[in-house]
């Protein structure tokens, strides 16, 4: 996750933090699945507390090249 992605997610969460259950019942959710075939990346294990889960030291980003991607 990039810094921009994290900032957008935080902005979204703060924007809707005060919504009630009734507000959320008016939202239509869509289920999507992205299937990708690209270079296999090595598994990286990171151990941290729940408080640290968005800490930059606990997140690894990467760039993909030559991927094949389908949305279903």
C-alpha positions in Angstrom: 0.0 0.0 0.0 1.4 3.4 -1.0 1.2 6.5 1.2 -1.4 7.9 -1.2 -3.5 4.7 -0.8 -3.3 4.9 3.0 -4.2 8.6 3.0 -7.3 7.9 0.8 -8.4 5.1 3.0 -8.0 7.2 6.1 -9.9 10.1 4.4 -12.7 7.7 3.5 -12.9 6.3 7.0 -13.0 9.7 8.7 -15.6 10.9 6.2 -18.0 8.1 7.2 -17.0 7.6 10.8 -20.3 9.1 12.1 -22.7 7.2 9.9 -25.3 5.2 11.7 -26.4 1.6 10.9 -29.4 3.1 9.0 -27.1 5.2 6.8 -25.1 2.1 5.9 -28.3 0.2 5.0 -28.9 2.6 2.2 -25.6 1.6 0.6 -25.5 -0.9 -2.2 -22.3 -3.1 -2.0 -20.8 -4.9 -5.0 -18.6 -8.0 -4.6 -15.7 -8.2 -7.0 -12.8 -10.5 -7.3 -9.5 -9.7 -9.0 -7.6 -12.7 -10.3 -4.0 -12.0 -11.3 -1.2 -14.1 -12.9 2.2 -12.5 -12.6 5.6 -13.2 -11.3 5.5 -15.1 -8.0 6.6 -12.9 -5.2 8.4 -14.5 -2.2 6.3 -14.7 1.0 7.3 -12.1 3.5 6.2 -12.5 7.1 5.8 -9.5 9.3 4.9 -9.8 12.9 3.4 -6.8 14.6 0.6 -5.8 16.9 -2.9 -4.7 15.7 -1.9 -1.1 16.6 1.1 -1.4 14.3 -0.7 -2.9 11.3 -0.6 0.3 9.2 2.9 1.2 10.2 5.1 1.8 7.2 7.6 -0.7 8.6 5.0 -3.4 8.5 3.8 -2.9 4.9 5.7 -4.0 1.8 4.7 -2.5 -1.5 5.9 -3.8 -4.9 5.5 -3.0 -8.6 4.1 -5.5 -11.1 5.2 -5.9 -14.7 3.7 -8.1 -17.4 0.7 -9.1 -15.4 -2.5 -10.7 -16.6 -5.5 -9.5 -14.6 -9.3 -10.3 -14.8 -12.1 -8.9 -12.7 -15.0 -11.2 -12.0 
